[in-house]
């Protein structure tokens, strides 16, 4: 059992089994040029900075990748540069989740376990209500620019 203690008072008692290792959401990515959607499980990751899509997944799904003017070098959580190299491409997509929708660019990166990662910039922008214990995210505080379906 894990306990958070402040001033010798236990505030929350959680069994280790109550903690989720990862929180994911099923989103739909829509290709702008064909308006075809793909449902994919995306990792909510407050340790990542930006939105990324796996290069392997993007190519397999036929996304038309836009080459960046300059590559963006990224570091993994361990502080080392990504072994698959810098981000060289991006893709413009529509993202749908619950009643949320938005058009955005998503960076393409190699060597990822997850097909899509929604990083801190996305999480902070939408300020989702996330229940980390049950792995649920509600889009109740999106900015007006997001739009509703």
N, C-alpha and C positions, 0 to 999 in steps of 0.2 A: 504494500500500500504506500502511495506517495502522499505526503502531507505538505501543504504550504503553511509555514509558521511565521507569524509576525507578532512580535512582543509575546512570545511563548503561547500564543493562541492559535489553534489550528483553524484556518479559514475554510479550507476545502480538503476533503478526504476523497481521493480518487484511487480506485483499484487500477493497476497497470493495464488491465484488460479494457478499462473504460477509455483509454487514450487511443485516438486514431493516429496511425503513423503518417497517413497522407489523406488529404481531403481533395476529392475530385468532383467535377460537375460534368454532365453531358451537355454539350453545346452543339449547335449546328454551324458549320462554316460554309458560307456560300461563295462560290466563285463569281466574281463580278461579271466577267465576260460571258459566262454561260448561264448564270443564275441557277446552277445546280448546287444542291446542298449535300453535305456529308456530315453525319452525326459522329462525334468523336468525344472521348472522355478526356477532359483537360484537367491538369493538375493546378490547384491554387497554391502558389508558392511565394510567400512573402520574402523569401531569401533571394529570389530572382528579381531583376530590375524590370525587364521588359516582357512583352509577349513574344513567344517563339513557337515556331512549328518545326518539327523534325524534317531535315532535308530529304531523308529517305521516304518519309510519309508524303511530303509535298510532291516529290517526283512520281511516286507510285500512283497518286491520285490525279496527276495531270495538271497541277497548278502551273501557270505561266509565271515564272520567276522574273522579277525585275532586278537587274544588276545594280548594285550601289556604286556611286562614283568612287567612294573610298571604302575599303573593308573596315569593319568595326571589330577590334580585338576584344574578346570577352574572357573573363576569369571564372572558373568554376568555384564552388563553395570552398574548396580547399586552397584557393588563392592562386592556383596554377592556371596557365592559359589553356583554353580548350584544345584537346589533342587533335580534333578534326579541323582546327584552324579558325580563322575569323569568320564573322558574318559577312557574306558577300552579296546576298540577295534578300529581297523582301517580297511580300505578296500583299496586295490589297484584297480584303475579304469583308463580307458582312458576317457578324457574329450574332447569333440568336441564342438566348437563354431565358427561359420562362417568358415573361412579357417584354424582356429587354431586347433591343436590337441596336446595332451600331455598325458603321463602316469604319474600318481601321486598317492600318498596315501592320503586318506581323512579320518579324524577322525570321529568316530561315537559317537553321544551325544544324550541324552534323553531330552525330554521336550521342543523341539523347534517348533515354529510356522512354520518355513520354512523347506522344505525338504532338501535343500542344501544352504549353505552360503559360498560364496567366500570372504574370509577375506583379511586383509591388506597384508599378505605375498604374496598371489596370485596376488592381484592388483599391488603391487610394482614390482614384478617379471616381469609381462607382460606389465606394464606401459601403459595400455589401454587408448585410447582417450575416455573419458566419457563425454557425454553431459548430465549433471544433470537436465537440464530444460526439455528435451524431453525424457530422460530415454534411451539413446542409448549408446552402448559401441562398439568401433571399435578396432580390434586387429591389429593395424598397426605398433606397436613397440615391438613385441615379440622378445625374445632372439632366437638365431638360434636353440637352443635345442628343441624348441617347434615343429617345423616341420609344413608342410602344407599338407592339404588333396589333 
